[in-house]
Amino acid sequence: MKRKASTSLWRHAPFLKLWLGQTISLVGSQVTLLALPLMGLLILHASAFQMGLLGMVQYLPFLFVSLFAGVWIDHLPRRPILILADIGRAILLGCIPLLALFHFLRMEYLYLLAGLIGLCTVFFDIAYTTFLPQLLSSEKLIEGNSKLQMSESLAQISGPGLAGFVIQVFSAPLALLIDAGSFLFSAAFLASTHLRETSKAVQRKRKAQPLLVSIREGLHLVFTHPVLRAFAGCGGTANLCTNARLAILLLYLNRTLSLPAFLIGLLYTLGSFGSLLGAWHVQREIKRRGIGWVTLYTQVLAGGGALLIPGAFGAPWLSIGLLALAQAIWGYAAMGYSVASLSLRQAMISDEYLGRVTATLRWIGWGGASLGYLLGGIAGTYLGLRITLVLAGLGELLSALWIFSSPLRTKSFSFSSPLTGDEAGEKEGNTTKEILLVDGLELENGEERKASENAK
């Protein structure tokens, strides 16, 4: 597949199919984001600890499976993996309302199904991140990621409101069927792309090596490079604190502030306009300030927005207004950071290693997320909801120190290349080979420029 940098993404048929399928799927996923925990809260009467555990099991597969998944994805075509993951998630989500219909649903079953859905999500997320650079040239990655993140923002605007309405009028199990259908739509659009993947990792006959050696390559690449190490540290810390907050946020809104499901959905909808603005505005910010500076200040903003949430008290309209503002600030910052960091990684990492690097970052980031849900549930039980929200917000703010202490603060810098997996096994510590990062990647006026092609 030949990628043309000059082609407008509005005329790029494969990307448009991917974009449309993901937009539909993301709307459904936003419905589940609210409906699944509300099933535990309203139908099964879950405690704070059980709510934290429900959130945690969705991310446990990232902790235990992602490193292995990254190796397999680096050696297999990505599109079939994406399709199968979507179909798997649709089937698993459909099981939840079926169990509820026959009154068999229990928290244990909800944990199991949420964990299996998370397993499918591991394979989808890693394959999806490595699939986009196959569709687009590196100079189009920021635009492509921005458009996809705008879809996520629109889903955040429409999804929770839709979920709140469906849950209020019908039931939470019925809301989950919406997401199941959206995954089937996504699988259908992916199946219709009909693209031949030209990944070097797929085409090239590589020398067979043990699975653990391949995993070690991904870990080595992330931990030995200062930029990737900063992304890993920031992502792990921020996700731990963010999900500690999310573990108890519904309890805080429903039980402390006495907000009904419809208003909670409306609150998420109002706050998500910030995410849409962030996804749209980040391209201009990168051109104006540089991609390194954008990753720093967006992470600081995210922590500031999170710290506003425990300050909600008094009249209901005042609490809702402050919470909407907090959600908007956090959404703007999170989207900006996501587009900037993801686009930079996709541009600078060779396709042959992108799956393993992505898996390693997911392992750290979402591993921290699973631990965050557990810690949030425990802290919410013993320290109280408001104190836990304050601590989580402070932790999210301080995670920006990883970015501040890295080369990302500068607008122009070059990257060193760590060992390859092949050479690490033969000449550990003695040689390097320029295959991971584009030599001399520079950030000039916020735009990526490759000074040279991947050197072998």
HELIX and SHEET records of a PDB file:
HELIX    1   1 LEU A    9  ARG A   11  5                                   3    
HELIX    2   2 ALA A   13  LEU A   38  1                                  26    
HELIX    3   3 MET A   39  ILE A   43  3                                   5    
HELIX    4   4 ALA A   48  PHE A   64  1                                  17    
HELIX    5   5 SER A   66  ASP A   74  1                                   9    
HELIX    6   6 ARG A   78  LEU A  101  1                                  24    
HELIX    7   7 MET A  107  LEU A  135  1                                  29    
HELIX    8   8 SER A  138  LYS A  140  5                                   3    
HELIX    9   9 LEU A  141  VAL A  169  1                                  29    
HELIX   10  10 ALA A  172  ALA A  191  1                                  20    
HELIX   11  11 LYS A  200  GLN A  203  1                                   4    
HELIX   12  12 LEU A  211  THR A  224  1                                  14    
HELIX   13  13 PRO A  226  LEU A  251  1                                  26    
HELIX   14  14 TYR A  252  THR A  256  3                                   5    
HELIX   15  15 ALA A  261  GLY A  271  1                                  11    
HELIX   16  16 PHE A  273  ARG A  289  1                                  17    
HELIX   17  17 ILE A  291  LEU A  308  1                                  18    
HELIX   18  18 ILE A  309  GLY A  311  5                                   3    
HELIX   19  19 PRO A  316  MET A  348  1                                  33    
HELIX   20  20 ASP A  351  TYR A  382  1                                  32    
HELIX   21  21 LEU A  385  LEU A  398  1                                  14    
HELIX   22  22 LEU A  401  PHE A  404  1                                   4    
HELIX   23  23 PRO A  407  ARG A  409  5                                   3    
HELIX   24  24 GLY A  421  GLU A  426  1                                   6    
SHEET    1   A 2 GLU A 442  GLU A 444  0                                        
SHEET    2   A 2 GLU A 447  ARG A 449 -1                                        
END                                                                             
